[in-house]
Structure formats: structure tokens, C-alpha cells
Amino acid sequence: MSDRELRPAGDTQVLASVSNAARVLKEFGKDRPDLGVSDLARRLGLGKSTTHRLLHTLTVERLLDQDPESGRYRLSATVHELGARVPVSRSTGWSQPAPRQGGRR
């Protein structure tokens, strides 16, 4: 899958690598709390080496933990801490996606 295929049409401000990292994080907890490289690669349609690099980076950034015995990954406590920082009131509209750049004005 190319960078263009993963980016919304016409959106040149989106980094495919960051989008892929977000996609990885969103896969956890859908049907199981821990996932392996092959399973994630298959679910996301990414190569195993790309998936492994994403997982390694997210682990270094302490967003994922890796089980030393099974090699599987799961969301870290840091992700839960970040989630706890989300304000209860969403009346500000900040939770809405940012407007697309380059469209009609």
C-alpha cells in the first residue's frame, strides 16, 4: 500500500507514517488486548517489516508494551494516562476533525 493510498485524497498535510501508527494503536482492544506482528500486518494490510518498525517505535515511545515471552504487544499505561487527560466536557468542539487544507473556501 503506498503513502497516497493511506492518505485522504488531496490531503498533503497528513503523514502516512503517523496515520499508520494511529491505525496500529486503534487495532488493540477490538477483539483482544494483545496482538503480534503478523496479525497486525494482516489486519492493516501492511508489510511485516513496516509493522514491526511501527511497533518497535511505539514501544520505544512507551505507547505499547511487549511481552518478553510471547513477543506480543499491548497498549501501555501511558496510553491510558493520555486518555485520562481528555477533558470531560466536549462542548468546545475540539474533538472534531481539523478542516481539510486545500479545499474550497
N, C-alpha and C positions, 0 to 999 in steps of 0.2 A: 504494500500500500504506500503510495507516495505522499509527501507532505501536502500536496494540493488536495488529495482525496480526503484528508482528515480535517482540512480547514474549511469553514463555511465559505461558500462561493463569494469571491470578491473581497474577502476579509484578509488583508495583508498584514494586519496588526497581530494576528494570532500566531503564536509559536507552536508548531506541531509537536515538539518535544514536551512542552508544558501540557498541551492537550492530552497527549498520550499518558503522561504521568497522572493527570487527573482521572483519566479513564481507568488506569490501574487501580487507583485508590477507591473509585466507585464500585469496583467489582467485589470488594471484600464485604462480607456480611449479607450478600444477596441470598445465598443458599448455604454458605458455610463460612466460618470465621478465618480459616487458613487456606491458602492456595499455593500451588507450586508453579514453577516457571512454565512448564509445558501446558498446564491447564490454562494459565493466564494468556499465554501466547495464542492458544487456540481460540479462547473466548474473544480476544480482541483483534484477531486477525493480524498479529504482528509476528515477526520472526523471533525465534528463541533467544538469539543473541541480543536483539534490541530489548526484548522483555527483561532479560537478565540484567542488562545495563540500567534499565529503569528501576528495577527492584533494588539493585545494589545502591544506586544513587539515593533512592527514597529511604533506604536503611541507613546510609551514612548521614542523611539529614534527620534521622530519628523519627521519620513518619511511619516506618514499618519496622517490625522486629522479625528476625529469622530464628526459627527453632534450630539449634545446632545439631540435633539428632536427625530430624526428618528433612531439614533443608527448606521446609515450607515457610511462608511468610504470613504475617497477620498485621492488622493495624496496631500502632504503638499507643502508649499512653499519651504521647504528645498530640496525636490526632484528637483524642478525647478531650484533652486540655484546651486545644484550639476551639473545638465545638462548644465547650462550656463558656467561651468568651463571646459567643454570638449574643447580641442583645435580645432580650425577651420581646421588646416592642419592635415591630417591623413597620411601624407607621411612617417611617421616613422614606420608604421606597428603595432603600439601598440594596435590598435583596433582589431587585430586578436586574436583568442582564444589562450591561452597558450598551448604549446605542451603537449601531454599526457605523463604522467610518466609511467614507467614500460613497455613500448612498445619496439619494435625492434629499435636498434640503428644503 
